[in-house]
Amino acid sequence: MTQTFGPVMLDLDGHELSAEERSLLEHPATGGVILFGRNTRDAHQVRELCRSIREVRPDLLLGIDQEGGRVQRLKDGVTRLPPMSRLGQEYLDSPETAVRLCQDAGWLLGMEMAACGLDLSFAPVLDVDVGLSSVIGDRSFAGDPETVALLAGAFVEGLHDAGMAAVGKHFPGHGGVKADTHHEVARDERSLDELRQHDLVPFQSLAPKLDGMMPAHVVYPAFDPRPAGFSRPWLGMLRESLGFKGLIFSDDLTMAGAQVAGGPVERAQAALDAGCDMVLVCNDRAAAKAVLDACAERTVRRASRLRYGRARPDLDALPALSRWRRVHARLEAMTSD
């Protein structure tokens, strides 16, 4: 029988589970937990936190934003990753070396996160940097769509080498807007043809290889008046035209860019009705509780494929691997270049 999951991914307050959080994890609508910087002291503490979560609910998806650069929630006890744009710069000088390094970086990230007890990192970023978006910026591999597709594809291969799922974001592309959707509603006024020829290229190239996808809280009025994460046309395109078969995660529904869909419960229902499989509700415990109760009867069937399915690597034994030592040294050096 296919395993089902709850459709809500929650956050936590600190380094350890509280009694209230243990109760929330037991709610039938809870399907996963995402860790933030406030939950991470070091790699061993994160491993213990993940273990304690699984004692309550062994079936939950455990995720983290561990892209590298300025979006790396866990810093101590793991490799400091450079921003992905640094790997894109490497590509300009030595394409073959950069592609191999991207694959190695994905492998190292996957091995380290698996060793910490996590199932996935929300990576890679597939947005194309056109010099407008401060929230994307150096999180993007490059300003050229084909380069983003190539380097992100290698990164995905590396994650899969490590046995970890790959989650692309932010469909259909967040790189063309100035607004930060954490704080305001963002609109991309370009035509659908412009988006197809530019921002959509990495998503179209990699959709069949990705295990998860996160749509943007951005409105693209030339195609639909709703943000992509609440849009049946956009998520339908992702499934039908791009052939994506994995799990669709909403971006955090407490962000300002999601507020056009109403209150927390309305946002969650709108995202799920549009085609999202799992919704993230973070940094607002009251909203999370309301969404859990409203979604108690909903289930997700695609989530089991994102669970880490191998024997987990030993965190303390990773330095014994020659590949880890080589890649760790190279990436750490790039963070200080």
Steps between C-alpha positions, in 0.01 A plus 500: 500500500627847410608700804313826552624816667337805649508807271656752744869566568567684827790677666635482855601761756842386621768232530274248673138394473256659741198314638272709277708412194486130579123530502501685167718232342238241592225690314382294200543798265869539586712363219837658559727735692732767360798616704623860511815657641339529845475119506865434419790533741725245333475180297487265799223700665300492175547125480362470853207730420411293194522184710260645756255600226506149359434356844166682486426450130745282306316563173544880478702674229781703655636786292727803515608791279867417450582660165837654585609861529256714695237225510667232711306429819753255643855634513693324777621146449432495126662652192460873446364514146561796268203669331406320180598806297859423599470166322355687204806725493719192501312381191611807305865406557483122488166350389585132547652560842197701611253233391691235695520730800124561494439125500748457784336785694159338468644167616675657800188694600288187473741291703531759776128564529422127496758446775322767706173307469332719237312377195553796272633848447288743302755523221603574232386852413402503130430872478693692234668812635439802278634750751161613633420277796687561825327201660639269229823664384800279574274208592466445124764306308509754217326757285485267201211248502692222328789535746258484794344184355840337445651580841181436696459173312846392613412601856185285480708204381724546802207507742371180342847342526470557875150352508331833569201659329539820296247783538510777238381853566337747435279397205457657244787734596550769764803670350315762297334701780640757742245441777582265788199272546584464870384862541281597203301374202722454195391528136691397189348684204680309225311304236467123514726475193773697679469274804512186285814615322679603818388420856316178420796341320663338810164378628407348167840334472506354851134437589517126412808458725375687806330337797343819633415848379419826675302767311558870551268741681522716187214615276557465124192688371563413135407140587297507823401769754587280798848429639644184345458296819125566497458460123343196337628610157862528619500178700311328220774608258758360738328163510378470142734696272820464701430143611572551869398195707633592844371685805399867476575698819352844552740770607438620856136608517569763766706707254348829385492379142245234600258732677306574181335158549339599832562381854725203587230237455384652170858513375560135584176387340565712190852360460385140545203547269729650235722193502751534783549175689650639820478851645758671722368705793788655691568771760135518609393226742135611516478489120660155496248363748208642303632352175559159660144482623360617165705241309445202729317301230752563221784262415803491269609189310816618322707585808651159575735525201670799668586309816866413528491129423858386551704413806600843626867593485679542833555869566833442675621263227453739204857639527627147437359518146754630249229657286362689800845628598574620146166673445485643852840664457413642159165646606627641827781672308245656265310656791807704590612592146 
